[in-house]
C-alpha cells in the first residue's frame, strides 16, 4: 500500500533520528541473498546486535570465483547498520575520498545529513565529469597509487572500469533488502540515484493531453511525423538505453520493425537529451523524450513543457556507485556506499534535486513520480547487456537511424 506524503515525512524524520546514532530501520525481515563474485582480497565480518544478525563473508584470491552471503534479520521495528563495519571505519580514521558527478556546490547540503549519521566520517569530495572520473580512476589504479575509495558516475562510464581491474565487488545489504532495480549480480555496480525519463511535450502545441501516446510504442504513430525529437540512440545516453529496455534484444524482429516505424516518422535527432528538451520547449518539436531534471529546471523558468511517464514502468538512467580496488579506506567506503542506498541517503540526494532509486522517497520529493512507482534502470536487462556490449546496440541503432 502506498503511504501518504505526510506519513512518509514522519518516517524520514524518524529515520534521520535513528541515523544520528549510527543506525536506521531496515525494510525487509528474514532476507537472505547469495551472490557469486570474483574478489581479490580476504575479508570476514560477522556481527550480531539488537535482535539482528548480519554475516558478510568474502574469500578467494587469484581471480577465484567465490560466494558472498548476506543474512539480515530485523525484528520489533529495530534494525541497524553493520556495527562491525562502523567499528572498522572508525579504526581507519573515518577518512574517505569520493569521485562523483554530483556538483561540488551541492555537497554541503548532502554532507549535513551524512554527518548526523556518522559524525566521525570526513569525506574528501571531488566533483568531476564522467570522463574525468574514469580516466583518473584507471590511471591511479594502473600506477599503483589509488586515491579514490568510491566512485559515483553514470553506469556506462563505470562499466568501462571493470575490465581494467580498477573496481572491486561488494555485496550491499541495503541494495538487496530494498530490492533495488538494476542490481549487478557481479557486485561491481550499485544503484544510488538516477535520472527519470518520460515523455515531454510543448503545451502550446499539444493542448489536448488525451492525444499524447499512452505507451512508448505510441511515438511511432504517424500523427507525430516530423514532430518527434530524441537524442541520438547510438550515443547510448537516453533514447538508446530506453529503446533497449523496450526491445530487450537486438534480434527481436518486432522491435526492429518498430524502430523502423519510428524512423519513418522523420524524427529530429539531437546530439544530447538537453538539446531534445530545448527543441520541445522552443516549439521546434511537439513531443520528445526527456529527463525529469530538465523538466523541473524548465518549470522554474516557465517553459511551456509537460512531462509524464508512459506505461507501468518508470525508467531511469542510473547513476550508481562503485568501490575501487586497493582503496586506501575500504571499510569507510563500504559504509558510505551502504548509507548512499539507505533511507536517509535517499533523502540527502533528493534535497540536492537528484532522484534516488528508493521509490518511496523519490515520489515524496518529486510529485511527477507516482506513489508506489518502481524505478527501473533502463537498459539493465537488455541482451546483449547494453553496458557490457554496447557495440551491438550502437550498430543496430546506426543501421536504422544513421551515423
Buried (B, 14 or more C-beta within 10 A) or exposed (E): EEBEEEEBEEBBEBBBEBBBEBBBBBBBEEBEBEBEBBBBEEBEBEBEEEEBEBBBBBEBEEEEEBEBEBBBBBEEEBBBBBBBBBEBBBEBEBBBBBBBBBEEEBBEEBBEBBBBBBEBBBBEBBBBEBEBBBBBBBEBBEEEEBBBBBBBBBBBBBBBBBEEBBBBBBBBBBBBBBEBBBBBEBBBBBBBBBBBBBBBBBBEEBEEEEEBBEEBBBBBBEEBEEBBBBBBBBBBBBBBBBBBBBBEBBEBEEBBEBBEBBBEBEBBBBEEBBBBBBBBBEEBBBBBBBBBBBBBBBEEEEBBBBBBBBEEBBBBBBBBBBBBBBBBBBBBBBBBBBBBBBBBBBBBBBBBBBBBBBBBBBBBBBEBBEBEBEBBBBBBBBBBBBBBBBEBBBEBBEEBBEE
